[in-house]
């Protein structure tokens, strides 16, 4: 009889515990989680909902105006008259368009040549950055020599130095290269080579290379692949997202760089558009033509980001790991 009573007590206890677990589960499902400073009960009130929608719409409109407003205004100013821009800047939206400003800026102000120099510098800087940073990150992450930690520490130490500190030594180096004594001033190499030595990009690529499974690299080595083949057939194909991010960031940084190209490229025929625009503003060029040149300069990086935004966002999202 006692055995039967014990079994009944055990079964009753199990049923009670199971029922409590179900009740807790139902309670968690029935009670939604708090998502902010406003409670769930307040969110259900009609007045609170209306005010939340109004605030969200106002914030959204403000972001659009702050983000697209300057670009839209510069686009309209580029096809407006100089007098209209100066006398009534916000009234240019009601003035007739003057599409000839683009032709004058492209040919008369030679903004086309400056944009070509800028694109050439950006492409060269990107190639130099990917080559130097990629091989450096591969050395530290995959090859891992004995002196790798020392090199890694030295690279990290350079991140704490402001770039302006190395400006004078780097400029003196460009004027007269050590050992060979050749000057790189007024050559595109003076911009390409310093752009390749980016400690930040080395760290970014190294962290991504570290996330690649070592089993894949060891399997490639067992199959007889050397260091170069491992890099080209295993590491680089898996690192395309982060390589795209580094390339896009390098292009944008090179496109807007002003101080260093101004120092090393004193020949107007070699200067990028970032250096040519201030010079253009000092001359007799009409203000409307200057605005057309500014819009042509700004719209190209915007178009590049719009075209490659999926690759950029995918690369940022997968920067911490490798997709399976």
N, C-alpha and C positions, 0 to 999 in steps of 0.2 A: 504493500500500500504506500509506503514511504517513497518507493522508487517512482510510482505513478505520480505522486504529488510533486516530487522533484522535477520530473519531466514536464509537468504542467507549468510549474513555476518558470522553468527555463524557456519553454515555448512562449509563455506570456511575456517574459522579459524581452525576448527577441522581437516579438511583435511590437512591443512598446517602443523599443529602440528604432525598429524599422519605420514605425509610424512617425516618430519624432524626426528621423532623418528626412522622410518625405515632406513633413510639414516645414522643416527648415528649407528644403529645396524649393517648395512652393512659395515660401515667404521671400526667398531671394529672387525668384522669378517675378513675383508680384510687385516687389518694391524695386523700381528702377534706380539705377545709380545716379548720384548727383554729378552733374556735368559742369557746374560753375558756382558762382556766388549766389545765383538765384535758385531757390529750391524748386522741386518738382511741382509742389502744390501751387507755388506762385506762377509757374510757367503755364498752368492750366487756366489761369484767370484771363479773360478776354482783354482786359486793359493792358496787362503785362505783355501779352503776345503782340498787341498792336505796337506798343512802344519798342519792343525788341526788333520788330520788323522795320520800324522807322529808323532806329539807330543803325541797324545793319545796312540798310539802303544808303543812308548818309555816309557811312564809312566807306562803302563800296564806291559810291560816286566820288568821294574825296580822293580815294586811291587812283581812280581812273584819271581824274583831273590832274593830280600831282604827277602821275606817270606819263600820260599821253599828252597832257596840255602843252608842255614845252616843245615836244616833237611836232604836234599839229600846228602850233604857232610858227615855228621855224619853217615848216613846209609851206604855209601860206605866205610868209614873209619872203621866201625865196622867189615867189612869182608875183611880187607886188612892187610898186614903185618906191624909190628911196624917200621921196618927200612924204608919201603916205605913211611909211613905217616910222619916220621921225616925228611927224606931227600928231598922228593918232595911232599908236601901236595896236590897240585893241579894235580899231575900226577897219583894219586891213581886210577883214573877212568880207566886207561889203564893197571892196574895190575890184576892178577888172584884173584878170591875170595877165602877166607879162612873161610868157614862156621863154622869151629870148634871153632871160637872165642866165639860164643854164648854159646856153651856147656861148654866151660871153664869158662866163666863169670857166668853162671848159677850155676854150681856145684863147680868149684874150688874156685871162688871168693865169693860164697854163695850169689850172687845177688838175687837169687830166694827167699831166706829167708827174705832179706831186702825188696823186693817188697811185699812179703806177709805181713810184719809188716806195710808197708806204706798203703796198701789197708785196713788193719784192723783199723789203726788209722783214715783213711779217712772216712770209714763207721761209726765208732763210733762218730767222730766229727760231721758228718752230722746229725746223729740221735739226738745228744745232742743239736745241733744248732736249728734244726727244732722244737724240743720239747720246749726248753726254749724260743726261739724267737717267736714261734707260740703262745704259751700260753700267753706270755707277750703282744704281739700285740693284741690278742683276749681280754685280760683284758682291755687294754687302748681304744680299738676301739669299742667293742661291749658291754662289761659289764659296762664300764664307772663308776667306783666308784668315790666318792667325792674327794678322795685323788689322783685320776688319774692324774690331771694336774701337781701335785708336782712330781710324779714319772716320768711323761713324760719329765719334765724339767730336772730332774736329769739324765735321759738317754741321752738327748740331750747334756748336759754339758760334759759327758764323751767323746763325739766325738771330743771335742777341746783339749783333753789331748793326747799327743804322747804316743804310746804304750810302748816306752822304759822307760817312767817314772814309770809305774806300774810293770816293770819287776822284780825288787828286792823285793817289797812287795809280789808279787804273788809267787815268788820263795820261800820266807820264809814261806808263807802260805802252800805251797805244802810240805815243809820239816816237818812242824808240824801243822796239822789242828787245828783250835781253838776248844776249849771245849773237843773234843775227843782225841786230841794229837797224832793222827796217821799220819805217814809219807806216802805220795803217790809217793815218788821218786821211779823210776824204775818200775812203773806201768802205764798201758795205761790210767788209770783214770787221771793222771797228765796232759795228753794232751787233753782228751775228755772234762773234766769239764771246763777249761778255754775257750775252743773253743765255748762252748754253750753260754757264756756270750758275745754276739756280739750286741752292741748297734745299729750298722748300719743295721743289719738284722731285728732287732725289728722295726726300723723306716720304712724300706721298706715294711715289711709285714703289719704294721699298716696302712700305706697309701693305700695299696691295700684293706685291710678290710674296710676302710672308704668308698671306692667306691661301696661296695656292697649295694644295695637298702635296706633301713631299713624296707620297707614293707615286704620283705621276712622274715626277722628276727622276726618282730612283728607277722606275720602270724604263724610262727612256735611256738612262745610263746603262742599265743591264742589256738593253737591245743594241748597245754599241754607239749611242749618240754622244758626240763630244759636246763641249760647252757651247759652241756656236749653234749647233743643231738643236740643243735643248732650248736655247733662247728663241730660235726662230720657229720651232715646231711645237713647243709646249707653252713657254711663258708668254710670248707675245700674242698668240691667238687667244689665250685666256684673259689677257689684259687689255683687250681692245676698248672696253668701256672707259677705264681710267686713262688710257692713252688719248682717247678722244677728248676727255675733260681737260687734260694737261695741254693738248694742242689748242683747244679753243681758248683757254685762259691765256696762253702765250700769245695767240694772235691778237686778242683784245688788248693785252698789256703792251705789245709792240705797236699797235695801232694808235694808242693814246700817249705813248712815250714822247716827251718833249725835251727834257734837259740834256740827256746824253746825246741824242742825235744832233742837237744844236751845237754841242761842243765839238764833236768829231767830224761832222759833215758841214763844213763851212761853204762848200760849193753849192750855190742855189740849184744847180741842175741835179744834185744828188739828194737834196733835202726832202724829207717826208712832208705830208700835208700838215701835220701838227706844228712843224716849224715854219712852214710857208704861210699859214693863215695869219699869224701876228704880223709878218712882214707885209702881207697883202693889205692889212688894215692900216698900215702906215702910209701907203701909197695913195695915188689919186683914184683908186678903184671905187666906183659907186657903192653905196651901202647895200643896195638891193643885190648887187652881184656878189658882195661878200656873204650875204645871207644865203645865196644860192650855193656858194662854195661850202659854207658851213653845213647846209642840209645834205649835200652830197657826201660830205665827210662823215656825218652822223648816221645816215641811213644804211650804210654798208654794214657796220657791225650789228645793227638791229636786224637786218635781213639775215645775216649769218646765224644769229641766235635763233631766229624764228625757224629757219630751215633745219638747224641741227639741235633744236631744243629737246627732242625725244632722246637722242643719243647722249646729250649732256646730262639730262635728268636721270637717265638710266645709269650712266657712269657714276654720278654722285651717289645714287641709291645702292650701287653694288661696290662702292669703294671699300667697304669693310669685309667683303667676302667674295667668293666665286660662285656663280650660279651653277646649279647642277643640271 
